[in-house]
Amino acid sequence: MDHQTYVEGSVAENEKVMKMKDWIPVSLFLMLPFANIVFLFVWAFGSDGNLNRKNFAKASLLFMAIILGIYFLFGTIAAIITFILIGMEGQ
């Protein structure tokens, strides 16, 4: 049989699927400036908590790191091009 059937109470508390009412406070906490990053780190690397929220927090932090890296890359390229153009202006 491909699907496993779970008897109520046989799944650990931190492995239960989060319902929509459980995601609403998560969404509200992530709307708080600067505190959202703290919450993501606590949820991602805390020892306890729901595994769904833990994986969501890890994925969010990874996505933020990738976007931040892209911003730095394009900012560096723009700065180099600007310095080149300013240097050529005097010639």
Secondary structure, DSSP 8 states (H G I E B T S, - for coil): --S----TT-S-GGGS---HHHHHHHHHHTTSTTHHHHHHHHHHH-SSS-HHHHHHHHHHHHHHHHHHHHHHHHHHHHHHHHHHHHHHHT-
